[in-house]
Amino acid sequence: MGQKRTLVIGAHGKIGQLFCERAQRSELSICAMVRSAEQREYFERLGTPCVMGDLEADFAHALDDCTDVVFTAGSGGHTGAEKTILVDLYGALRSIEAAEERGIEHFVMVSALRCEAPLSAPPGLRHYMVAKKLADEHLMASPLPHTILRPGLLSDEAPSGMVCTDPGRATTRSISRANVAHCILTALESGGGNGRTIDLLDGATPITEVFHA
């Protein structure tokens, strides 16, 4: 492949938008996958190239001419389990398989803290945690260079640029979406994925230190 280019799956979500805005400022070459004209308009105003694709339909073509993929898509907290299966699980699995076919150089997955133990989550979140767990395991078993980010409870606090990667020593159960977006960008800038799975909460360690250690 030629020049580096990152496809953002889930670009119109809250973390996706924050990441695209930060990537735009950093001059990282990205392409936002969108599923409607309304979403396209938002990214055109931002100055971010777009490609049409729908995780519940056809989207594999969106990976063409890309070297890296960020998967930060989610069905949202107001949908049923069937939507979670289609988007958070099957959409993620199909994204990983499409990335394998195209020889993607780095796949960054935004997952969820403690998804490895779905039954420990509140009943209403267990199907979501199962989806994240299975998607993560599929990525780990693939030959793709990857980074898995597992944030805790998400907040809309301002970015601090500081995180904690050890939940046992954290002073909070949450992390700002802006800090997660910062982590995605830094993971991409740090080079090819090395198979790391990183728990993320707000903390006192500079994000650059986490990814460039």
C-alpha positions as CSV (number, residue, x, y, z in Angstrom):
1,M,0.0,0.0,0.0
2,G,1.0,3.6,-0.4
3,Q,0.4,6.5,1.9
4,K,-1.1,5.7,5.4
5,R,-4.9,6.1,5.6
6,T,-7.2,5.1,8.5
7,L,-10.8,4.1,8.1
8,V,-12.9,5.1,11.1
9,I,-15.9,2.7,11.6
10,G,-18.3,4.3,14.0
11,A,-17.1,7.8,13.0
12,H,-20.4,9.5,13.8
13,G,-20.5,8.2,17.4
14,K,-19.4,10.4,20.2
15,I,-15.9,8.9,20.5
16,G,-15.7,8.7,16.7
17,Q,-16.4,12.4,16.2
18,L,-13.9,13.4,18.9
19,F,-11.3,11.2,17.3
20,C,-11.9,12.6,13.8
21,E,-11.6,16.1,15.1
22,R,-8.4,15.3,16.8
23,A,-7.0,13.4,13.8
24,Q,-7.9,16.4,11.6
25,R,-5.8,18.7,13.8
26,S,-2.9,16.2,13.8
27,E,-3.0,15.9,10.0
28,L,-3.5,12.1,10.2
29,S,-5.1,10.9,7.0
30,I,-8.5,9.4,7.8
31,C,-11.7,8.4,6.1
32,A,-15.0,8.4,8.0
33,M,-17.4,5.6,7.2
34,V,-21.0,6.9,7.3
35,R,-24.4,5.4,6.5
36,S,-26.5,8.5,5.6
37,A,-26.3,11.8,3.8
38,E,-26.8,13.6,7.1
39,Q,-23.7,12.1,8.6
40,R,-21.8,12.8,5.4
41,E,-22.6,16.5,5.7
42,Y,-21.2,16.7,9.2
43,F,-17.8,15.3,8.0
44,E,-17.7,17.4,4.9
45,R,-18.1,20.5,7.1
46,L,-15.2,19.1,9.2
47,G,-13.1,18.6,6.1
48,T,-12.9,14.8,6.6
49,P,-13.3,12.5,3.6
50,C,-16.2,10.0,3.8
51,V,-17.2,6.7,2.4
52,M,-20.7,5.2,2.6
53,G,-21.0,1.9,4.5
54,D,-23.4,0.2,6.8
55,L,-22.4,-2.4,9.4
56,E,-25.8,-4.0,9.0
57,A,-25.4,-4.3,5.2
58,D,-22.5,-3.7,2.8
59,F,-19.3,-2.0,3.9
60,A,-16.3,-4.1,3.0
61,H,-15.5,-1.7,0.1
62,A,-14.9,1.1,2.6
63,L,-11.6,-0.6,3.6
64,D,-10.2,-0.3,0.1
65,D,-7.1,1.9,-0.1
66,C,-6.8,2.0,3.7
67,T,-3.8,0.8,5.7
68,D,-5.4,1.1,9.2
69,V,-8.8,0.7,10.8
70,V,-10.4,2.1,13.9
71,F,-13.5,0.3,15.1
72,T,-15.4,2.5,17.5
73,A,-18.9,1.6,16.4
74,G,-21.7,0.8,18.9
75,S,-25.4,0.2,18.7
76,G,-26.0,2.6,21.6
77,G,-27.6,2.2,25.0
78,H,-31.2,2.6,23.8
79,T,-31.4,-0.4,21.4
80,G,-32.2,-4.0,22.0
81,A,-29.9,-7.0,22.2
82,E,-30.6,-7.8,18.5
83,K,-29.0,-4.5,17.4
84,T,-26.0,-5.2,19.7
85,I,-25.5,-8.6,18.0
86,L,-25.7,-7.1,14.5
87,V,-23.4,-4.1,15.2
88,D,-21.2,-4.7,18.2
89,L,-20.6,-8.3,17.5
90,Y,-21.3,-9.3,13.8
91,G,-20.3,-5.9,12.5
92,A,-17.0,-6.2,14.4
93,L,-16.4,-9.7,13.2
94,R,-17.0,-8.7,9.6
95,S,-14.8,-5.7,9.9
96,I,-11.9,-7.9,11.2
97,E,-12.4,-10.4,8.4
98,A,-12.5,-7.6,5.8
99,A,-9.3,-6.2,7.3
100,E,-7.6,-9.6,7.1
101,E,-8.5,-9.9,3.4
102,R,-6.9,-6.5,2.7
103,G,-3.8,-6.9,4.8
104,I,-4.6,-4.0,7.1
105,E,-1.5,-2.9,9.0
106,H,-3.1,-1.9,12.3
107,F,-6.6,-2.5,13.6
108,V,-7.6,-0.5,16.7
109,M,-10.6,-1.9,18.5
110,V,-12.5,0.2,21.1
111,S,-13.9,-2.4,23.5
112,A,-15.1,-2.3,27.1
113,L,-13.4,-2.7,30.5
114,R,-14.0,-6.1,32.1
115,C,-15.8,-7.5,29.0
116,E,-13.8,-10.7,29.6
117,A,-16.2,-11.4,32.5
118,P,-19.7,-10.6,31.0
119,L,-21.7,-12.2,33.8
120,S,-20.1,-9.8,36.3
121,A,-21.8,-6.9,34.5
122,P,-25.3,-5.6,35.4
123,P,-28.0,-7.8,33.7
124,G,-28.9,-5.1,31.2
125,L,-25.3,-4.8,30.0
126,R,-24.4,-8.5,29.8
127,H,-25.3,-9.0,26.1
128,Y,-23.2,-6.0,25.2
129,M,-20.2,-7.4,27.2
130,V,-20.6,-10.8,25.5
131,A,-20.5,-9.0,22.1
132,K,-17.3,-7.1,23.1
133,K,-15.7,-10.2,24.5
134,L,-16.3,-12.3,21.4
135,A,-15.2,-9.5,19.1
136,D,-12.0,-9.0,21.0
137,E,-11.2,-12.8,21.0
138,H,-11.8,-12.9,17.2
139,L,-9.3,-10.1,16.7
140,M,-6.8,-11.6,19.1
141,A,-7.0,-14.9,17.1
142,S,-6.5,-13.2,13.8
143,P,-3.1,-12.5,12.2
144,L,-3.9,-8.7,12.2
145,P,-1.5,-6.4,14.0
146,H,-3.9,-4.8,16.5
147,T,-4.5,-2.8,19.7
148,I,-7.5,-3.3,21.9
149,L,-8.6,-0.4,24.1
150,R,-10.9,-1.2,27.0
151,P,-12.3,2.0,28.5
152,G,-14.4,2.1,31.6
153,L,-17.6,4.1,32.1
154,L,-17.6,7.0,29.6
155,S,-18.0,10.6,30.5
156,D,-18.1,13.9,28.6
157,E,-15.4,15.5,30.8
158,A,-12.7,17.6,29.2
159,P,-9.6,15.7,28.0
160,S,-6.8,15.5,30.6
161,G,-4.3,13.6,28.5
162,M,-3.8,11.3,31.5
163,V,-5.0,7.8,32.1
164,C,-4.7,4.8,34.4
165,T,-4.2,1.3,32.8
166,D,-4.5,-0.7,36.1
167,P,-8.1,-0.8,37.3
168,G,-7.0,-2.1,40.7
169,R,-5.1,1.1,41.4
170,A,-7.5,3.5,39.7
171,T,-9.3,6.2,41.7
172,T,-12.3,6.3,39.3
173,R,-14.4,3.9,37.3
174,S,-14.7,6.3,34.3
175,I,-12.8,7.9,31.5
176,S,-13.6,10.8,29.3
177,R,-14.5,10.1,25.7
178,A,-12.0,12.8,24.7
179,N,-9.2,10.8,26.5
180,V,-10.3,7.6,24.7
181,A,-10.1,9.6,21.4
182,H,-6.6,10.7,22.3
183,C,-5.6,7.1,23.1
184,I,-6.8,6.0,19.7
185,L,-4.8,8.6,17.9
186,T,-1.7,7.9,20.0
187,A,-2.1,4.1,19.4
188,L,-2.1,4.8,15.6
189,E,0.9,7.2,15.8
190,S,2.9,4.8,17.9
191,G,3.3,2.4,14.9
192,G,1.9,-1.0,14.0
193,G,-0.2,-2.9,16.5
194,N,1.7,-5.1,18.8
195,G,-1.3,-7.1,20.1
196,R,-1.7,-5.1,23.3
197,T,-5.0,-5.0,25.2
198,I,-5.1,-1.9,27.4
199,D,-7.5,-1.1,30.1
200,L,-8.3,2.6,30.3
201,L,-9.6,4.8,33.1
202,D,-8.8,8.5,33.9
203,G,-5.6,8.7,35.9
204,A,-2.2,10.3,36.3
205,T,-0.1,8.6,33.5
206,P,0.4,10.6,30.3
207,I,-1.2,8.9,27.4
208,T,2.0,9.3,25.3
209,E,3.9,7.4,28.0
210,V,1.4,4.5,27.8
211,F,1.8,4.0,24.0
212,H,5.4,4.9,23.5
213,A,6.8,2.9,26.5
